[in-house]
Amino acid sequence: MAAGAPIVELRRVTKEFGDNLAVNGLTVAIGPRQIFGLVGPSGCGKTTTIRLLVGVLQPSSGEICVMGSDPRHFSTEQRERIGYMPQGFLLYPTLTTYENMAFVARLFGLGWRARRRRIREVLTYLELWDARRRLSRDLSGGEKRRLELACALVHDPTLLIVDEPSAGLDPVLRTKIWEMLRQLRDAGTSVFVTTQLIDETEHCDN
């Protein structure tokens, strides 16, 4: 991928499920070190777009380029440069905060020493270090969202894809999540985020 080239680019992308048109001719270009916000109501195709970006779904028409490649042909190395925070809580409720982090870190191939250092670094950054021994089922709603974000960041991705990160959170926690996303952007991570809330667009670059 050339320096300064878009890290994500969609050109006239359409996705159909039978007679249902989920994404209609979407064209987007996202540069490095940007927060891009995709805004719309529930059911408008935001999560479908994310699944197209990570290669889980194939477009019915149009072209998608993520970090220089078609998501359908990602190498293992390219997949490991992406972090994904889903809309719902999908981690293991009977594992602790630390154990969930360690499990995800092992999936990405982090060795024991690197894993221990990175987990502490990310949990401290997201103010979860003191909750490292608590079962994830016992975390508050805001803590669960931050744990999902921590797991998406444990392997230090180039591109972070976040699906409605502030859904269901109170205004204080919403503000905290967006502060963290801006800090990640400033540190060099590109962020693709979806939201239903128009006022959250003020936190985005595009």
N, C-alpha and C positions, 0 to 999 in steps of 0.2 A: 504494500500500500504506500503510495507516494506521500511525502510530507505535505500536510495541508489538505489532502484529499478528504472527502466526506468519510466519516467512519461508518455511517449508515446512509444508504440511499435506496429509496423506493421509486420506481418509475412506472406510473399508470398501473398500479397493482390492484387487481380485482380478485376476490375470493367468493366463490359461490358454493352453497350447500344445497344441492337440488334447486328448488325454486327460490331459495332464500339468498339474497345478495348481502353478504356480511361486510365486505369491503369493496368500495366502488371507485376504481380509478385513482387510488391514493398515490400522490407524488410528494416525496419528502427528501430533503438532504440535510444531514446533521454533521456539523464539523467536529473536530476533536475538542475536548475540554469544554463541552457545552451541556447544558441541561435543556433537553427538548421535551415539551409537554404536549401530550395528545389528550385533548379534552373532549368529553362527550358524555351523554347519559348512558345508563346501564343498557346493554344490548345493542350499542351502536357499532361494535366491531373492534373495540380497543384490545381486548384480550386475544381476539383472533389475529390482529396485527402483530402482537407480541409472539404468538406461536409461529407466524410466518417468519419473523426475524430470527428465531432460533432454529428454524428448520423442522419443527414438529409438523407443520402443515406446508403444503405446496400451493403457490398461487394458481388461480385459474387462468390468469393472464398477467402480463407485466413482468418487470425485472426487479430483483432484490439483490443488493450488494451490501454485505456487512464485513467491515474490516478487510475489504478487497476481494471477498469471495462470495459465491452463491451459498446461502446457508444449507442447501441440500447437499453440498459437497464439502462441508467443513472437515478439516482434519481434527484429530484429537487435540493437537496444540491450539488450534483456533478456538475450539469449544472451551478450552480451559481459560481463555482470555475473556470469557463472558461470565458475569454474575447475574443471577435471576432471583428476584424476590417476588413470589406469587401473591395473589390477592388474599388467599386464605391461609390459615396456619396449618402447615403440612409436616411439621417436625414431630419427633416422637415424644408423646406426653409423659412417658414413664422414664425418660432419660433426663438427666440434669442439663442445665444450660451448657456447662462445659462439655458434657458427653455428646450432646447434639453437635456442638462445634467440632469436636474431635472426629466424629463420624464423617461429617462433610469434608473436613480437611483431609482425611485419609482417602476419600473418593477422588480427590484432586491430586493425590500422590505426594502430599507433604510429608517429609520424613519426621521422625520423632522430635528432634531438636527444633527444626523449623516450625513444626506444628505447635509445639508448646509456646514458643516465642510469639508466633502470629496470633494464636488464640488470646493470649493475655493482652497483646497490643490492641486487637479489635474490640474485645470486651471492655477494656478500659476506656477506649475511645467512645464507645456507645454507652458508657456508664452502666455496665452490666457485670463488672468484675465481682462486686459484692454479692451478686445473685448466681454465681457460677455453680454453687452446690445445690441450688433449688431445682426441683422437678419442673419441667417446662409447663406442665398442667397447672402449677401453682403460681405462675407468673401473672401479673396484671395484663390487661389488653395492650397497653403501651409497651410493656416489657417484651411481650410476645412479638410485637411488630419489630422491635429493635433486635430481638434474637434472630428473626428471619433475615433482617438486613445484615446482621453479623455473619450469618452463614453464607450469604451471597458475596460477602467481602473477604472471606477468610483466605482465598487464594489470590488476592490482590488483582482483580480483573481490570482490563483496559476499558471495557464497556459494561456498565451496570444497567440492567433492565428491571424496572420496578413497576408493579401493577397495583395502582391505587394504594400507595403506602400509608396514607392518612385516613383511610376509610374506617369509620367507627371510633375515631379518636377525638378527645376533647381538644379545644383550641390550643391549649398550652402544649400538648403532645404533638399536635399537628405542626406547630411552629418549630418544635425541637427536631422533628424528622426533616423538615425542609432546611433547617440550619445545617444538619449533617450532610444532606445532599449537596448543598452549596460548598461545604468544606471539601467534600470528595471531588467536586468539579475543580476547585481551586488547586487541589493536589495532583490533578492531571487525569482524573477519570471522566469519561463521557457518560452521561446519564440519559436514558430514555425512560420517561415516567408517564403513566396515565393517571387521569383524575376525572372526577365528575364535577369538580368545583371550579367555577370560572375564576374565583378570586385567587386560586392557587397559581394561575398563569403568571402572576407578578413575580413569582420565584424562578421562572424559566427564562432562558435566553432566547428561545424560539418556541 
